Amino acid sequence: MVVGFNVIMYSGPITFRPFPSFGRRASPAPGIPATRARPTQRRCSRHQQRRGLCGRTLAAGATPPIETGSRPPFQLRQSENVEQLRNAIKVFINNDHEMIPNLIQLVFHTCIGGCDGCINEEEPANRGLRGTYAAVRQFWGPHASLLTLADTIVLMASEAIKISMEMEEGSGTVNVPFTSGRRTCQDPDNYNRELVFPHGDKTDDVAQLVAEFGLSRKQAIALLGAHSVGRCRLENSGFAGRWDNTELILDNHYYKSLVGTDWKSTLVSGQHQWNATESDDSRMMLNSDLALLKDFSMANNQPSCSNSKSCRDSSDASQVKIYARNGEEWRRDFIQAFLKMVNKGL
């Protein structure tokens, strides 16, 4: 997520790997024995000259000092720079496809309140993103002169969406356009903004997405299809289970799962969710998910109908059913909604 992206998707151990850095060795991650690195003399740019950074010798793989709240020192107008970074991101993601849902969730959380590339790591909704955020920042360091951290997170999520969608058989080539120009918050290490995230307990996350990103209601319903990847874990969100059976493929199976399954009201560790009625089926839906299809209310942590069969259809049910039938239409609408979210303010 993701949307109710506060329900953390993948939260297993993060394995740091060396990432491509255009001819330089990436810094080894904590816990991985470091090889002896020779100091590296970096090429002196005009930006470094202005800031008095020329002539300094940095350890191999070290991140050059930059002003995190400013635009990158070189405005990224040359498409080859973006393509270089795209290629490095593809390697990063293909090394571990479990990063796909995390990157999609991360961009959503950094875009609540404006896509500034930062998360408040003390916020419970970000509990499962700390490792992913650290890995992304480690990847970004050697490429900091190309894009801001905020831009890099958007580009990484865009590539994650593309890779994940193209995993679906017969999907063809997926295009997720990218535009740079986002500013990173001034201090990513001490980011303490208190933001309101959509939450799985609610029954109208759509309204918050409409207000936050200027989406149409249809676009907000499409954006919630990001729940097609990842799963909920008790230790992160208090919920447990997956939304559909294709956890790493971003497709319309989320809507198929919603429409084609009988759901029963269930309490898990004191929190309410909807589980598939079949005992050997680990799929689940949150209140915010089932509310797309069914009209119900919550009181004292109990729904007004205990089984999806006994709930009447919601006003959004017809759109959910369209997306369940037509994956191509959903894919197009999802990408449009995603771009509207990440490009707000550019």
Secondary structure as GFF3:
##gff-version 3
##sequence-region A 1 346
A	DSSP	beta_strand	40	41	.	.	.	ID=ss1
A	DSSP	alpha_helix	46	50	.	.	.	ID=ss2
A	DSSP	beta_strand	57	58	.	.	.	ID=ss3
A	DSSP	alpha_helix	79	94	.	.	.	ID=ss4
A	DSSP	alpha_helix	99	111	.	.	.	ID=ss5
A	DSSP	three_ten_helix	124	129	.	.	.	ID=ss6
A	DSSP	alpha_helix	130	140	.	.	.	ID=ss7
A	DSSP	three_ten_helix	141	143	.	.	.	ID=ss8
A	DSSP	alpha_helix	149	166	.	.	.	ID=ss9
A	DSSP	three_ten_helix	188	190	.	.	.	ID=ss10
A	DSSP	alpha_helix	205	213	.	.	.	ID=ss11
A	DSSP	alpha_helix	217	223	.	.	.	ID=ss12
A	DSSP	three_ten_helix	224	228	.	.	.	ID=ss13
A	DSSP	beta_strand	231	232	.	.	.	ID=ss14
A	DSSP	alpha_helix	234	237	.	.	.	ID=ss15
A	DSSP	beta_strand	241	242	.	.	.	ID=ss16
A	DSSP	alpha_helix	253	260	.	.	.	ID=ss17
A	DSSP	beta_strand	263	268	.	.	.	ID=ss18
A	DSSP	beta_strand	271	276	.	.	.	ID=ss19
A	DSSP	beta_strand	284	285	.	.	.	ID=ss20
A	DSSP	alpha_helix	287	293	.	.	.	ID=ss21
A	DSSP	beta_strand	294	295	.	.	.	ID=ss22
A	DSSP	beta_strand	298	299	.	.	.	ID=ss23
A	DSSP	beta_strand	302	303	.	.	.	ID=ss24
A	DSSP	three_ten_helix	308	310	.	.	.	ID=ss25
A	DSSP	beta_strand	312	313	.	.	.	ID=ss26
A	DSSP	alpha_helix	317	325	.	.	.	ID=ss27
A	DSSP	alpha_helix	327	342	.	.	.	ID=ss28
###
